[in-house]
Amino acid sequence: MAKKTIDFEYRAKAGELEQIVAALQNPAIEIDEATKLHAAGLKLVAEIEAYLSQAEIEVKKHTASTE
């Protein structure tokens, strides 16, 4: 059975998150925009955390099989 490859661009997602953080640090940001950006940021954080958790599992599998 072939494994599915997850098409996830970590650098792109991290860059997007950095842009959101920078925008939220702007004191002139409107509350509505800040709320939308905050929600988008939370979603990105969850996606990145899920990806990293899966990557950690894969790395542990590979290192355990080489020992």
C-alpha positions as YAML, in Angstrom:
chain: A
units: angstrom
residues:
- id: 1
  name: MET
  ca: [0.00, 0.00, 0.00]
- id: 2
  name: ALA
  ca: [1.45, 3.34, -1.05]
- id: 3
  name: LYS
  ca: [1.74, 6.12, 1.51]
- id: 4
  name: LYS
  ca: [0.03, 9.40, 0.86]
- id: 5
  name: THR
  ca: [2.36, 12.35, 0.75]
- id: 6
  name: ILE
  ca: [1.21, 15.42, 2.56]
- id: 7
  name: ASP
  ca: [1.60, 18.51, 0.41]
- id: 8
  name: PHE
  ca: [2.47, 21.07, 3.07]
- id: 9
  name: GLU
  ca: [4.71, 24.06, 2.53]
- id: 10
  name: TYR
  ca: [6.08, 24.78, 5.98]
- id: 11
  name: ARG
  ca: [8.09, 27.83, 4.95]
- id: 12
  name: ALA
  ca: [5.11, 29.38, 3.18]
- id: 13
  name: LYS
  ca: [2.82, 28.79, 6.16]
- id: 14
  name: ALA
  ca: [5.41, 30.14, 8.60]
- id: 15
  name: GLY
  ca: [5.92, 33.20, 6.40]
- id: 16
  name: GLU
  ca: [2.19, 33.78, 6.27]
- id: 17
  name: LEU
  ca: [2.04, 33.56, 10.06]
- id: 18
  name: GLU
  ca: [4.89, 36.07, 10.37]
- id: 19
  name: GLN
  ca: [2.98, 38.50, 8.14]
- id: 20
  name: ILE
  ca: [-0.10, 38.14, 10.32]
- id: 21
  name: VAL
  ca: [1.91, 38.79, 13.48]
- id: 22
  name: ALA
  ca: [3.49, 41.87, 11.91]
- id: 23
  name: ALA
  ca: [0.08, 43.20, 10.86]
- id: 24
  name: LEU
  ca: [-1.33, 42.61, 14.34]
- id: 25
  name: GLN
  ca: [1.54, 44.60, 15.85]
- id: 26
  name: ASN
  ca: [0.51, 47.67, 13.86]
- id: 27
  name: PRO
  ca: [-1.17, 50.03, 16.33]
- id: 28
  name: ALA
  ca: [-3.36, 51.49, 13.56]
- id: 29
  name: ILE
  ca: [-5.05, 48.18, 12.72]
- id: 30
  name: GLU
  ca: [-8.83, 48.21, 12.83]
- id: 31
  name: ILE
  ca: [-10.47, 45.83, 15.31]
- id: 32
  name: ASP
  ca: [-12.41, 43.98, 12.59]
- id: 33
  name: GLU
  ca: [-9.24, 43.32, 10.63]
- id: 34
  name: ALA
  ca: [-7.38, 42.31, 13.79]
- id: 35
  name: THR
  ca: [-10.11, 39.82, 14.64]
- id: 36
  name: LYS
  ca: [-9.95, 38.26, 11.17]
- id: 37
  name: LEU
  ca: [-6.16, 38.09, 11.26]
- id: 38
  name: HIS
  ca: [-6.21, 36.56, 14.74]
- id: 39
  name: ALA
  ca: [-8.56, 33.80, 13.57]
- id: 40
  name: ALA
  ca: [-6.40, 33.16, 10.49]
- id: 41
  name: GLY
  ca: [-3.32, 33.04, 12.70]
- id: 42
  name: LEU
  ca: [-4.87, 30.50, 15.04]
- id: 43
  name: LYS
  ca: [-5.77, 28.32, 12.07]
- id: 44
  name: LEU
  ca: [-2.22, 28.51, 10.71]
- id: 45
  name: VAL
  ca: [-0.75, 27.66, 14.11]
- id: 46
  name: ALA
  ca: [-2.98, 24.58, 14.33]
- id: 47
  name: GLU
  ca: [-1.97, 23.48, 10.81]
- id: 48
  name: ILE
  ca: [1.73, 23.97, 11.55]
- id: 49
  name: GLU
  ca: [1.51, 22.14, 14.88]
- id: 50
  name: ALA
  ca: [-0.29, 19.20, 13.25]
- id: 51
  name: TYR
  ca: [2.31, 19.02, 10.51]
- id: 52
  name: LEU
  ca: [5.20, 19.14, 12.97]
- id: 53
  name: SER
  ca: [3.61, 16.47, 15.16]
- id: 54
  name: GLN
  ca: [3.25, 14.19, 12.15]
- id: 55
  name: ALA
  ca: [6.81, 14.92, 11.07]
- id: 56
  name: GLU
  ca: [8.05, 14.03, 14.56]
- id: 57
  name: ILE
  ca: [6.23, 10.69, 14.40]
- id: 58
  name: GLU
  ca: [7.77, 9.95, 11.00]
- id: 59
  name: VAL
  ca: [11.26, 10.82, 12.21]
- id: 60
  name: LYS
  ca: [10.86, 8.58, 15.28]
- id: 61
  name: LYS
  ca: [9.69, 5.73, 13.05]
- id: 62
  name: HIS
  ca: [12.71, 6.09, 10.78]
- id: 63
  name: THR
  ca: [15.21, 6.40, 13.61]
- id: 64
  name: ALA
  ca: [13.71, 3.43, 15.46]
- id: 65
  name: SER
  ca: [13.98, 1.25, 12.38]
- id: 66
  name: THR
  ca: [17.67, 2.10, 11.91]
- id: 67
  name: GLU
  ca: [18.69, 1.24, 15.46]
...
